[in-house]
Protein backbone atom coordinates (compact mmCIF):
# COMPACT_ATOMS: atom_id res chain seq x y z
CA UNK A 1 0.00 0.00 0.00
CA UNK A 2 1.31 3.45 -0.94
CA UNK A 3 2.24 5.78 1.92
CA UNK A 4 -0.40 8.37 0.97
CA UNK A 5 -3.16 5.73 0.87
CA UNK A 6 -1.96 4.21 4.15
CA UNK A 7 -1.89 7.59 5.92
CA UNK A 8 -5.33 8.60 4.64
CA UNK A 9 -6.80 5.18 5.57
CA UNK A 10 -5.40 5.29 9.12
CA UNK A 11 -6.52 8.90 9.61
CA UNK A 12 -10.01 8.11 8.27
CA UNK A 13 -10.38 5.00 10.45
CA UNK A 14 -9.31 6.85 13.60
CA UNK A 15 -11.59 9.82 12.93
CA UNK A 16 -14.50 7.63 11.87
CA UNK A 17 -14.00 5.52 15.01
CA UNK A 18 -14.18 8.64 17.17
CA UNK A 19 -17.35 9.76 15.37
CA UNK A 20 -18.85 6.28 15.81
CA UNK A 21 -18.05 6.22 19.54
CA UNK A 22 -19.52 9.71 19.94
CA UNK A 23 -22.62 8.62 18.01
CA UNK A 24 -23.11 5.49 20.13
CA UNK A 25 -22.73 7.46 23.37
CA UNK A 26 -25.17 10.07 22.07
CA UNK A 27 -27.59 7.30 21.04
CA UNK A 28 -27.62 5.70 24.51
CA UNK A 29 -27.90 9.05 26.30
CA UNK A 30 -30.77 10.08 24.00
CA UNK A 31 -32.53 6.74 24.42
CA UNK A 32 -32.16 6.96 28.19
CA UNK A 33 -33.43 10.54 28.21
CA UNK A 34 -36.41 9.59 26.01
CA UNK A 35 -37.25 6.67 28.32
CA UNK A 36 -37.06 8.81 31.44
CA UNK A 37 -39.18 11.50 29.81
CA UNK A 38 -41.80 8.92 28.91
CA UNK A 39 -41.82 7.62 32.51
CA UNK A 40 -42.43 11.17 33.68
CA UNK A 41 -45.44 11.53 31.37
CA UNK A 42 -46.65 8.08 32.41
CA UNK A 43 -46.47 9.07 36.08
CA UNK A 44 -48.57 12.15 35.32
CA UNK A 45 -51.08 9.91 33.55
CA UNK A 46 -51.16 7.53 36.53
CA UNK A 47 -51.92 10.37 38.93
CA UNK A 48 -54.63 11.67 36.60
CA UNK A 49 -56.17 8.18 36.41
CA UNK A 50 -56.12 7.84 40.20
CA UNK A 51 -57.59 11.28 40.64
CA UNK A 52 -60.39 10.47 38.25
CA UNK A 53 -61.07 7.12 39.92
CA UNK A 54 -61.16 8.27 43.54
CA UNK A 55 -62.11 11.96 43.52
CA UNK A 56 -65.54 11.70 41.90
CA UNK A 57 -67.25 12.09 45.28
CA UNK A 58 -64.79 14.71 46.57
CA UNK A 59 -64.85 17.51 43.96
CA UNK A 60 -67.44 19.48 42.06
CA UNK A 61 -68.46 18.54 38.53
CA UNK A 62 -66.35 21.25 36.83
CA UNK A 63 -63.17 20.16 38.61
CA UNK A 64 -63.89 16.51 37.91
CA UNK A 65 -64.47 17.36 34.25
CA UNK A 66 -60.99 18.97 34.14
CA UNK A 67 -59.51 15.83 35.72
CA UNK A 68 -61.14 13.61 33.10
CA UNK A 69 -60.05 15.92 30.28
CA UNK A 70 -56.45 15.93 31.52
CA UNK A 71 -56.47 12.14 31.69
CA UNK A 72 -57.84 11.84 28.14
CA UNK A 73 -55.27 14.25 26.72
CA UNK A 74 -52.32 12.45 28.30
CA UNK A 75 -50.44 9.48 26.80
CA UNK A 76 -52.47 6.30 26.04
CA UNK A 77 -52.36 3.34 28.40
CA UNK A 78 -53.02 -0.37 27.91
CA UNK A 79 -53.88 -1.27 31.51
CA UNK A 80 -54.88 0.60 34.69
CA UNK A 81 -55.04 -1.29 38.02
CA UNK A 82 -56.07 -0.23 41.53
CA UNK A 83 -55.06 -2.77 44.15
CA UNK A 84 -56.25 -2.38 47.73
CA UNK A 85 -53.24 -2.93 49.99
CA UNK A 86 -55.25 -3.38 53.22
CA UNK A 87 -54.36 -7.05 53.00
CA UNK A 88 -50.61 -6.89 52.36
CA UNK A 89 -50.17 -10.55 51.38
CA UNK A 90 -53.00 -10.51 48.86
CA UNK A 91 -51.75 -7.22 47.44
CA UNK A 92 -48.20 -8.49 47.10
CA UNK A 93 -49.41 -11.58 45.30
CA UNK A 94 -51.20 -9.44 42.69
CA UNK A 95 -48.31 -6.95 42.48
CA UNK A 96 -45.77 -9.73 41.92
CA UNK A 97 -47.10 -10.10 38.39
CA UNK A 98 -45.59 -6.68 37.65
CA UNK A 99 -42.98 -5.89 40.31
CA UNK A 100 -40.05 -7.77 41.81
CA UNK A 101 -39.38 -7.88 45.57
CA UNK A 102 -37.17 -4.81 45.61
CA UNK A 103 -39.66 -2.77 43.60
CA UNK A 104 -42.50 -3.82 45.91
CA UNK A 105 -40.42 -2.83 48.93
CA UNK A 106 -39.76 0.60 47.38
CA UNK A 107 -43.46 0.92 46.54
CA UNK A 108 -44.58 0.27 50.13
CA UNK A 109 -41.92 2.71 51.34
CA UNK A 110 -43.75 5.46 49.49
CA UNK A 111 -41.63 5.64 46.33
CA UNK A 112 -42.89 5.83 42.77
CA UNK A 113 -41.66 2.72 40.96
CA UNK A 114 -41.00 2.63 37.20
CA UNK A 115 -40.69 -0.83 35.64
CA UNK A 116 -40.73 -2.77 32.40
CA UNK A 117 -42.95 -5.72 31.57
CA UNK A 118 -42.38 -7.33 28.21
CA UNK A 119 -42.61 -4.68 25.54
CA UNK A 120 -44.47 -2.31 27.84
CA UNK A 121 -43.38 0.11 30.52
CA UNK A 122 -45.29 0.91 33.67
CA UNK A 123 -45.36 3.03 36.79
CA UNK A 124 -46.76 2.35 40.23
CA UNK A 125 -47.32 4.35 43.41
CA UNK A 126 -49.43 4.26 46.58
CA UNK A 127 -52.56 6.42 46.55
CA UNK A 128 -54.25 7.36 49.81
CA UNK A 129 -58.00 7.89 49.66
CA UNK A 130 -60.73 8.21 52.28
CA UNK A 131 -62.02 4.85 51.11
CA UNK A 132 -58.65 3.11 51.62
CA UNK A 133 -55.07 2.81 50.43
CA UNK A 134 -54.44 1.59 46.91
CA UNK A 135 -51.48 0.61 44.76
CA UNK A 136 -52.02 2.26 41.37
CA UNK A 137 -50.43 0.54 38.37
CA UNK A 138 -50.51 1.96 34.85
CA UNK A 139 -49.04 0.17 31.82
CA UNK A 140 -48.30 1.65 28.41
CA UNK A 141 -46.37 0.82 25.28
CA UNK A 142 -43.77 3.48 24.42
CA UNK A 143 -43.94 3.91 20.62
CA UNK A 144 -42.06 7.20 20.76
CA UNK A 145 -38.94 5.62 22.24
CA UNK A 146 -38.80 2.99 19.52
CA UNK A 147 -39.36 5.54 16.76
CA UNK A 148 -36.84 7.98 18.19
CA UNK A 149 -34.30 5.21 18.76
CA UNK A 150 -34.72 3.88 15.25
CA UNK A 151 -34.48 7.36 13.73
CA UNK A 152 -31.39 8.17 15.77
CA UNK A 153 -29.79 4.85 14.86
CA UNK A 154 -30.24 5.41 11.12
CA UNK A 155 -29.14 9.05 11.41
CA UNK A 156 -25.96 8.07 13.25
CA UNK A 157 -25.24 5.26 10.76
CA UNK A 158 -25.67 7.58 7.77
CA UNK A 159 -23.56 10.25 9.51
CA UNK A 160 -20.76 7.77 10.15
CA UNK A 161 -20.79 6.43 6.58
CA UNK A 162 -20.91 9.88 4.97
CA UNK A 163 -18.26 11.21 7.37
CA UNK A 164 -16.02 8.23 6.66
CA UNK A 165 -16.30 8.77 2.91
CA UNK A 166 -15.74 12.54 3.08
CA UNK A 167 -12.88 12.19 5.57
CA UNK A 168 -11.20 9.59 3.39
CA UNK A 169 -11.39 11.85 0.34
CA UNK A 170 -10.10 14.87 2.27
CA UNK A 171 -7.34 12.94 4.01
CA UNK A 172 -6.39 11.25 0.73
CA UNK A 173 -6.10 14.59 -1.03
CA UNK A 174 -4.19 16.10 1.89
CA UNK A 175 -1.87 13.11 2.21
CA UNK A 176 -1.09 13.12 -1.51
CA UNK A 177 -0.34 16.84 -1.45
CA UNK A 178 1.69 16.57 1.73
CA UNK A 179 3.75 13.62 0.51
CA UNK A 180 4.20 15.17 -2.93
CA UNK A 181 5.42 18.35 -1.25
CA UNK A 182 7.78 16.38 1.00
CA UNK A 183 9.04 14.36 -1.95
CA UNK A 184 9.51 17.51 -4.01
CA UNK A 185 11.41 19.19 -1.18
CA UNK A 186 13.51 16.07 -0.71
CA UNK A 187 14.35 15.86 -4.40
CA UNK A 188 15.12 19.59 -4.49
CA UNK A 189 17.40 19.33 -1.47
CA UNK A 190 19.06 16.25 -2.92
CA UNK A 191 19.64 18.02 -6.22
CA UNK A 192 20.78 21.13 -4.37
CA UNK A 193 23.41 19.24 -2.37
CA UNK A 194 24.62 17.24 -5.38
CA UNK A 195 24.87 20.25 -7.66
CA UNK A 196 26.39 22.46 -4.97
CA UNK A 197 29.03 19.81 -4.34
CA UNK A 198 29.67 19.58 -8.07
CA UNK A 199 29.92 23.36 -8.55
CA UNK A 200 32.34 23.72 -5.64
CA UNK A 201 34.29 20.62 -6.57
CA UNK A 202 35.11 21.95 -10.07
CA UNK A 203 37.15 24.99 -8.97
CA UNK A 204 38.71 23.02 -6.11
CA UNK A 205 39.84 20.37 -8.60
CA UNK A 206 41.21 23.11 -10.86
CA UNK A 207 43.14 24.64 -7.93
CA UNK A 208 44.53 21.26 -6.91
CA UNK A 209 45.55 20.49 -10.49
CA UNK A 210 47.18 23.89 -10.94
CA UNK A 211 49.18 23.43 -7.72
CA UNK A 212 50.32 19.93 -8.72
CA UNK A 213 51.39 21.03 -12.17
CA UNK A 214 53.21 24.10 -10.85
CA UNK A 215 55.09 22.08 -8.23
CA UNK A 216 56.32 19.49 -10.71
CA UNK A 217 59.40 21.62 -11.52
CA UNK A 218 60.99 24.95 -10.80
CA UNK A 219 59.40 27.83 -12.70
CA UNK A 220 60.09 31.44 -13.41
CA UNK A 221 58.53 34.26 -11.43
CA UNK A 222 56.12 35.02 -14.26
CA UNK A 223 55.01 31.38 -14.44
CA UNK A 224 54.41 31.31 -10.66
CA UNK A 225 52.53 34.61 -10.94
CA UNK A 226 50.29 33.28 -13.74
CA UNK A 227 49.64 30.11 -11.74
CA UNK A 228 48.69 32.09 -8.64
CA UNK A 229 46.40 34.29 -10.73
CA UNK A 230 44.60 31.21 -12.03
CA UNK A 231 44.34 29.85 -8.46
CA UNK A 232 43.04 33.25 -7.29
CA UNK A 233 40.42 33.24 -10.05
CA UNK A 234 39.17 29.79 -9.07
CA UNK A 235 39.17 30.82 -5.40
CA UNK A 236 37.06 33.88 -6.19
CA UNK A 237 34.72 31.60 -8.10
CA UNK A 238 34.31 29.41 -5.01
CA UNK A 239 33.69 32.49 -2.83
CA UNK A 240 31.08 33.74 -5.30
CA UNK A 241 29.32 30.34 -5.40
CA UNK A 242 29.35 30.05 -1.61
CA UNK A 243 27.98 33.58 -1.18
CA UNK A 244 25.13 32.92 -3.60
CA UNK A 245 24.42 29.52 -2.05
CA UNK A 246 24.24 31.10 1.39
CA UNK A 247 21.92 33.88 0.21
CA UNK A 248 19.76 31.37 -1.66
CA UNK A 249 19.54 29.12 1.41
CA UNK A 250 18.55 32.10 3.57
CA UNK A 251 15.94 33.21 1.03
CA UNK A 252 14.38 29.72 0.88
CA UNK A 253 14.33 29.30 4.65
CA UNK A 254 12.81 32.75 5.30
CA UNK A 255 15.91 34.19 6.96
CA UNK A 256 15.82 37.28 4.74
CA UNK A 257 13.80 39.55 6.99
CA UNK A 258 11.16 41.74 5.37
CA UNK A 259 11.38 44.34 8.15
CA UNK A 260 14.61 45.83 6.78
CA UNK A 261 13.09 47.87 3.94
CA UNK A 262 14.13 51.05 2.15
CA UNK A 263 12.17 53.34 -0.12
CA UNK A 264 13.92 52.81 -3.43
CA UNK A 265 13.43 55.12 -6.42
CA UNK A 266 13.56 52.72 -9.35
CA UNK A 267 14.97 55.22 -11.88
CA UNK A 268 17.85 56.17 -9.59
CA UNK A 269 18.44 52.53 -8.74
CA UNK A 270 18.58 51.39 -12.39
CA UNK A 271 20.59 54.38 -13.59
CA UNK A 272 23.25 53.33 -11.11
CA UNK A 273 23.75 50.17 -13.19
CA UNK A 274 24.09 51.95 -16.55
CA UNK A 275 27.03 51.18 -18.85
CA UNK A 276 27.72 50.85 -22.57
CA UNK A 277 25.95 47.44 -22.76
CA UNK A 278 22.72 48.54 -21.05
CA UNK A 279 20.01 50.78 -22.50
CA UNK A 280 17.65 52.30 -19.91
CA UNK A 281 14.17 53.71 -20.66
CA UNK A 282 12.26 55.45 -17.85
CA UNK A 283 8.65 55.42 -19.09
CA UNK A 284 6.99 55.99 -15.72
CA UNK A 285 9.06 56.11 -12.56
CA UNK A 286 7.92 54.50 -9.29
CA UNK A 287 9.07 53.72 -5.76
CA UNK A 288 9.26 50.35 -4.03
CA UNK A 289 9.78 49.38 -0.40
CA UNK A 290 12.47 46.73 -0.28
CA UNK A 291 15.92 45.95 1.06
CA UNK A 292 18.03 47.84 -1.49
CA UNK A 293 21.05 45.60 -1.01
CA UNK A 294 19.08 42.44 -1.74
CA UNK A 295 17.28 44.13 -4.65
CA UNK A 296 20.68 45.01 -6.07
CA UNK A 297 21.75 41.34 -5.91
CA UNK A 298 18.53 40.13 -7.56
CA UNK A 299 18.45 42.67 -10.42
CA UNK A 300 22.19 42.34 -11.11
CA UNK A 301 21.72 38.58 -11.43
CA UNK A 302 18.91 39.10 -13.96
CA UNK A 303 20.98 41.64 -15.94
CA UNK A 304 24.07 39.44 -15.77
CA UNK A 305 22.05 36.51 -17.09
CA UNK A 306 20.70 38.65 -19.96
CA UNK A 307 24.19 39.91 -20.90
CA UNK A 308 25.70 36.44 -20.67
CA UNK A 309 23.43 34.97 -23.34
CA UNK A 310 23.22 37.99 -25.66
CA UNK A 311 25.73 39.72 -27.94
CA UNK A 312 23.63 42.88 -28.22
CA UNK A 313 22.67 45.48 -25.60
CA UNK A 314 20.33 44.76 -22.70
CA UNK A 315 17.26 47.01 -22.66
CA UNK A 316 15.72 47.93 -19.29
CA UNK A 317 12.28 49.59 -19.19
CA UNK A 318 10.84 51.15 -16.03
CA UNK A 319 7.06 51.56 -16.16
CA UNK A 320 4.32 51.58 -13.46
CA UNK A 321 5.56 48.93 -11.04
CA UNK A 322 7.20 46.82 -13.76
CA UNK A 323 10.91 46.48 -14.40
CA UNK A 324 11.44 44.89 -17.82
CA UNK A 325 14.83 43.40 -18.75
CA UNK A 326 15.09 42.49 -22.44
CA UNK A 327 17.86 40.87 -24.45
CA UNK A 328 18.23 39.74 -28.06
CA UNK A 329 20.19 36.61 -27.25
CA UNK A 330 19.76 32.88 -27.79
CA UNK A 331 16.40 32.69 -26.05
CA UNK A 332 15.07 29.86 -23.90
CA UNK A 333 13.49 26.67 -25.30
CA UNK A 334 9.82 26.30 -24.33
CA UNK A 335 10.51 23.06 -22.49
CA UNK A 336 13.08 24.81 -20.28
CA UNK A 337 11.14 27.96 -19.30
CA UNK A 338 9.28 26.22 -16.48
CA UNK A 339 12.59 25.09 -14.93
CA UNK A 340 14.97 28.05 -15.30
CA UNK A 341 14.34 29.24 -11.72
CA UNK A 342 15.26 25.88 -10.26
CA UNK A 343 18.70 25.94 -8.60
CA UNK A 344 21.54 24.70 -10.83
CA UNK A 345 19.20 24.15 -13.79
CA UNK A 346 20.68 25.18 -17.14
CA UNK A 347 18.86 25.24 -20.46
CA UNK A 348 19.77 22.82 -23.22
CA UNK A 349 20.96 25.47 -25.69
CA UNK A 350 23.57 27.26 -23.54
CA UNK A 351 26.46 25.40 -25.10
CA UNK A 352 29.82 26.21 -23.51
CA UNK A 353 28.66 29.43 -21.79
CA UNK A 354 29.83 29.26 -18.18
CA UNK A 355 27.51 29.65 -15.20
CA UNK A 356 26.62 27.98 -11.93
CA UNK A 357 22.82 27.98 -12.25
CA UNK A 358 22.13 29.83 -9.00
CA UNK A 359 21.61 33.43 -10.16
CA UNK A 360 18.02 33.18 -11.43
CA UNK A 361 16.90 30.99 -8.51
CA UNK A 362 18.40 33.46 -6.05
CA UNK A 363 16.83 36.46 -7.81
CA UNK A 364 13.39 34.84 -7.78
CA UNK A 365 13.66 33.86 -4.09
CA UNK A 366 14.70 37.39 -3.05
CA UNK A 367 12.00 39.14 -5.08
CA UNK A 368 9.23 36.78 -3.96
CA UNK A 369 10.30 37.33 -0.36
CA UNK A 370 9.37 41.00 -0.80
CA UNK A 371 6.11 40.37 -2.68
CA UNK A 372 7.43 40.73 -6.24
CA UNK A 373 7.23 38.15 -9.04
CA UNK A 374 8.93 37.44 -12.37
CA UNK A 375 7.25 36.80 -15.72
CA UNK A 376 9.30 35.25 -18.51
CA UNK A 377 8.66 35.70 -22.23
CA UNK A 378 11.16 34.09 -24.58
CA UNK A 379 11.55 32.89 -28.12
CA UNK A 380 14.45 30.68 -29.03
CA UNK A 381 16.93 32.49 -31.27
CA UNK A 382 15.28 35.90 -30.77
CA UNK A 383 15.75 36.79 -27.12
CA UNK A 384 14.16 36.88 -23.71
CA UNK A 385 12.16 39.40 -21.67
CA UNK A 386 11.99 39.11 -17.90
CA UNK A 387 9.37 41.32 -16.28
CA UNK A 388 9.70 41.98 -12.56
CA UNK A 389 6.26 42.88 -11.18
CA UNK A 390 6.33 44.76 -7.87
CA UNK A 391 3.12 44.29 -5.92
CA UNK A 392 3.65 47.15 -3.46
CA UNK A 393 4.81 50.29 -5.23
CA UNK A 394 3.86 53.93 -5.48
CA UNK A 395 4.35 56.52 -8.20
C-alpha positions in Angstrom: 0.0 0.0 0.0 1.3 3.4 -0.9 2.2 5.8 1.9 -0.4 8.4 1.0 -3.2 5.7 0.9 -2.0 4.2 4.1 -1.9 7.6 5.9 -5.3 8.6 4.6 -6.8 5.2 5.6 -5.4 5.3 9.1 -6.5 8.9 9.6 -10.0 8.1 8.3 -10.4 5.0 10.4 -9.3 6.8 13.6 -11.6 9.8 12.9 -14.5 7.6 11.9 -14.0 5.5 15.0 -14.2 8.6 17.2 -17.3 9.8 15.4 -18.8 6.3 15.8 -18.0 6.2 19.5 -19.5 9.7 19.9 -22.6 8.6 18.0 -23.1 5.5 20.1 -22.7 7.5 23.4 -25.2 10.1 22.1 -27.6 7.3 21.0 -27.6 5.7 24.5 -27.9 9.0 26.3 -30.8 10.1 24.0 -32.5 6.7 24.4 -32.2 7.0 28.2 -33.4 10.5 28.2 -36.4 9.6 26.0 -37.3 6.7 28.3 -37.1 8.8 31.4 -39.2 11.5 29.8 -41.8 8.9 28.9 -41.8 7.6 32.5 -42.4 11.2 33.7 -45.4 11.5 31.4 -46.7 8.1 32.4 -46.5 9.1 36.1 -48.6 12.1 35.3 -51.1 9.9 33.5 -51.2 7.5 36.5 -51.9 10.4 38.9 -54.6 11.7 36.6 -56.2 8.2 36.4 -56.1 7.8 40.2 -57.6 11.3 40.6 -60.4 10.5 38.3 -61.1 7.1 39.9 -61.2 8.3 43.5 -62.1 12.0 43.5 -65.5 11.7 41.9 -67.2 12.1 45.3 -64.8 14.7 46.6 -64.8 17.5 44.0 -67.4 19.5 42.1 -68.5 18.5 38.5 -66.3 21.2 36.8 -63.2 20.2 38.6 -63.9 16.5 37.9 -64.5 17.4 34.3 -61.0 19.0 34.1 -59.5 15.8 35.7 -61.1 13.6 33.1 -60.0 15.9 30.3 -56.5 15.9 31.5 -56.5 12.1 31.7 -57.8 11.8 28.1 -55.3 14.3 26.7 -52.3 12.4 28.3 -50.4 9.5 26.8 -52.5 6.3 26.0 -52.4 3.3 28.4 -53.0 -0.4 27.9 -53.9 -1.3 31.5 -54.9 0.6 34.7 -55.0 -1.3 38.0 -56.1 -0.2 41.5 -55.1 -2.8 44.2 -56.2 -2.4 47.7 -53.2 -2.9 50.0 -55.2 -3.4 53.2 -54.4 -7.1 53.0 -50.6 -6.9 52.4 -50.2 -10.6 51.4 -53.0 -10.5 48.9 -51.8 -7.2 47.4 -48.2 -8.5 47.1 -49.4 -11.6 45.3 -51.2 -9.4 42.7 -48.3 -6.9 42.5 -45.8 -9.7 41.9 -47.1 -10.1 38.4 -45.6 -6.7 37.7 -43.0 -5.9 40.3 -40.1 -7.8 41.8 -39.4 -7.9 45.6 -37.2 -4.8 45.6 -39.7 -2.8 43.6 -42.5 -3.8 45.9 -40.4 -2.8 48.9 -39.8 0.6 47.4 -43.5 0.9 46.5 -44.6 0.3 50.1 -41.9 2.7 51.3 -43.7 5.5 49.5 -41.6 5.6 46.3 -42.9 5.8 42.8 -41.7 2.7 41.0 -41.0 2.6 37.2 -40.7 -0.8 35.6 -40.7 -2.8 32.4 -42.9 -5.7 31.6 -42.4 -7.3 28.2 -42.6 -4.7 25.5 -44.5 -2.3 27.8 -43.4 0.1 30.5 -45.3 0.9 33.7 -45.4 3.0 36.8 -46.8 2.4 40.2 -47.3 4.3 43.4 -49.4 4.3 46.6 -52.6 6.4 46.6 -54.3 7.4 49.8 -58.0 7.9 49.7 -60.7 8.2 52.3 -62.0 4.9 51.1 -58.6 3.1 51.6 -55.1 2.8 50.4 -54.4 1.6 46.9 -51.5 0.6 44.8 -52.0 2.3 41.4 -50.4 0.5 38.4 -50.5 2.0 34.8 -49.0 0.2 31.8 -48.3 1.7 28.4 -46.4 0.8 25.3 -43.8 3.5 24.4 -43.9 3.9 20.6 -42.1 7.2 20.8 -38.9 5.6 22.2 -38.8 3.0 19.5 -39.4 5.5 16.8 -36.8 8.0 18.2 -34.3 5.2 18.8 -34.7 3.9 15.2 -34.5 7.4 13.7 -31.4 8.2 15.8 -29.8 4.9 14.9 -30.2 5.4 11.1 -29.1 9.0 11.4 -26.0 8.1 13.2 -25.2 5.3 10.8 -25.7 7.6 7.8 -23.6 10.3 9.5 -20.8 7.8 10.2 -20.8 6.4 6.6 -20.9 9.9 5.0 -18.3 11.2 7.4 -16.0 8.2 6.7 -16.3 8.8 2.9 -15.7 12.5 3.1 -12.9 12.2 5.6 -11.2 9.6 3.4 -11.4 11.9 0.3 -10.1 14.9 2.3 -7.3 12.9 4.0 -6.4 11.2 0.7 -6.1 14.6 -1.0 -4.2 16.1 1.9 -1.9 13.1 2.2 -1.1 13.1 -1.5 -0.3 16.8 -1.4 1.7 16.6 1.7 3.8 13.6 0.5 4.2 15.2 -2.9 5.4 18.3 -1.2 7.8 16.4 1.0 9.0 14.4 -1.9 9.5 17.5 -4.0 11.4 19.2 -1.2 13.5 16.1 -0.7 14.4 15.9 -4.4 15.1 19.6 -4.5 17.4 19.3 -1.5 19.1 16.3 -2.9 19.6 18.0 -6.2 20.8 21.1 -4.4 23.4 19.2 -2.4 24.6 17.2 -5.4 24.9 20.3 -7.7 26.4 22.5 -5.0 29.0 19.8 -4.3 29.7 19.6 -8.1 29.9 23.4 -8.6 32.3 23.7 -5.6 34.3 20.6 -6.6 35.1 21.9 -10.1 37.1 25.0 -9.0 38.7 23.0 -6.1 39.8 20.4 -8.6 41.2 23.1 -10.9 43.1 24.6 -7.9 44.5 21.3 -6.9 45.5 20.5 -10.5 47.2 23.9 -10.9 49.2 23.4 -7.7 50.3 19.9 -8.7 51.4 21.0 -12.2 53.2 24.1 -10.8 55.1 22.1 -8.2 56.3 19.5 -10.7 59.4 21.6 -11.5 61.0 24.9 -10.8 59.4 27.8 -12.7 60.1 31.4 -13.4 58.5 34.3 -11.4 56.1 35.0 -14.3 55.0 31.4 -14.4 54.4 31.3 -10.7 52.5 34.6 -10.9 50.3 33.3 -13.7 49.6 30.1 -11.7 48.7 32.1 -8.6 46.4 34.3 -10.7 44.6 31.2 -12.0 44.3 29.9 -8.5 43.0 33.3 -7.3 40.4 33.2 -10.1 39.2 29.8 -9.1 39.2 30.8 -5.4 37.1 33.9 -6.2 34.7 31.6 -8.1 34.3 29.4 -5.0 33.7 32.5 -2.8 31.1 33.7 -5.3 29.3 30.3 -5.4 29.4 30.0 -1.6 28.0 33.6 -1.2 25.1 32.9 -3.6 24.4 29.5 -2.0 24.2 31.1 1.4 21.9 33.9 0.2 19.8 31.4 -1.7 19.5 29.1 1.4 18.6 32.1 3.6 15.9 33.2 1.0 14.4 29.7 0.9 14.3 29.3 4.7 12.8 32.7 5.3 15.9 34.2 7.0 15.8 37.3 4.7 13.8 39.6 7.0 11.2 41.7 5.4 11.4 44.3 8.1 14.6 45.8 6.8 13.1 47.9 3.9 14.1 51.0 2.1 12.2 53.3 -0.1 13.9 52.8 -3.4 13.4 55.1 -6.4 13.6 52.7 -9.3 15.0 55.2 -11.9 17.8 56.2 -9.6 18.4 52.5 -8.7 18.6 51.4 -12.4 20.6 54.4 -13.6 23.3 53.3 -11.1 23.8 50.2 -13.2 24.1 51.9 -16.5 27.0 51.2 -18.8 27.7 50.8 -22.6 25.9 47.4 -22.8 22.7 48.5 -21.0 20.0 50.8 -22.5 17.6 52.3 -19.9 14.2 53.7 -20.7 12.3 55.5 -17.9 8.6 55.4 -19.1 7.0 56.0 -15.7 9.1 56.1 -12.6 7.9 54.5 -9.3 9.1 53.7 -5.8 9.3 50.3 -4.0 9.8 49.4 -0.4 12.5 46.7 -0.3 15.9 46.0 1.1 18.0 47.8 -1.5 21.1 45.6 -1.0 19.1 42.4 -1.7 17.3 44.1 -4.6 20.7 45.0 -6.1 21.8 41.3 -5.9 18.5 40.1 -7.6 18.5 42.7 -10.4 22.2 42.3 -11.1 21.7 38.6 -11.4 18.9 39.1 -14.0 21.0 41.6 -15.9 24.1 39.4 -15.8 22.0 36.5 -17.1 20.7 38.6 -20.0 24.2 39.9 -20.9 25.7 36.4 -20.7 23.4 35.0 -23.3 23.2 38.0 -25.7 25.7 39.7 -27.9 23.6 42.9 -28.2 22.7 45.5 -25.6 20.3 44.8 -22.7 17.3 47.0 -22.7 15.7 47.9 -19.3 12.3 49.6 -19.2 10.8 51.1 -16.0 7.1 51.6 -16.2 4.3 51.6 -13.5 5.6 48.9 -11.0 7.2 46.8 -13.8 10.9 46.5 -14.4 11.4 44.9 -17.8 14.8 43.4 -18.7 15.1 42.5 -22.4 17.9 40.9 -24.4 18.2 39.7 -28.1 20.2 36.6 -27.3 19.8 32.9 -27.8 16.4 32.7 -26.0 15.1 29.9 -23.9 13.5 26.7 -25.3 9.8 26.3 -24.3 10.5 23.1 -22.5 13.1 24.8 -20.3 11.1 28.0 -19.3 9.3 26.2 -16.5 12.6 25.1 -14.9 15.0 28.1 -15.3 14.3 29.2 -11.7 15.3 25.9 -10.3 18.7 25.9 -8.6 21.5 24.7 -10.8 19.2 24.1 -13.8 20.7 25.2 -17.1 18.9 25.2 -20.5 19.8 22.8 -23.2 21.0 25.5 -25.7 23.6 27.3 -23.5 26.5 25.4 -25.1 29.8 26.2 -23.5 28.7 29.4 -21.8 29.8 29.3 -18.2 27.5 29.6 -15.2 26.6 28.0 -11.9 22.8 28.0 -12.3 22.1 29.8 -9.0 21.6 33.4 -10.2 18.0 33.2 -11.4 16.9 31.0 -8.5 18.4 33.5 -6.0 16.8 36.5 -7.8 13.4 34.8 -7.8 13.7 33.9 -4.1 14.7 37.4 -3.1 12.0 39.1 -5.1 9.2 36.8 -4.0 10.3 37.3 -0.4 9.4 41.0 -0.8 6.1 40.4 -2.7 7.4 40.7 -6.2 7.2 38.2 -9.0 8.9 37.4 -12.4 7.2 36.8 -15.7 9.3 35.2 -18.5 8.7 35.7 -22.2 11.2 34.1 -24.6 11.5 32.9 -28.1 14.4 30.7 -29.0 16.9 32.5 -31.3 15.3 35.9 -30.8 15.8 36.8 -27.1 14.2 36.9 -23.7 12.2 39.4 -21.7 12.0 39.1 -17.9 9.4 41.3 -16.3 9.7 42.0 -12.6 6.3 42.9 -11.2 6.3 44.8 -7.9 3.1 44.3 -5.9 3.7 47.1 -3.5 4.8 50.3 -5.2 3.9 53.9 -5.5 4.3 56.5 -8.2 
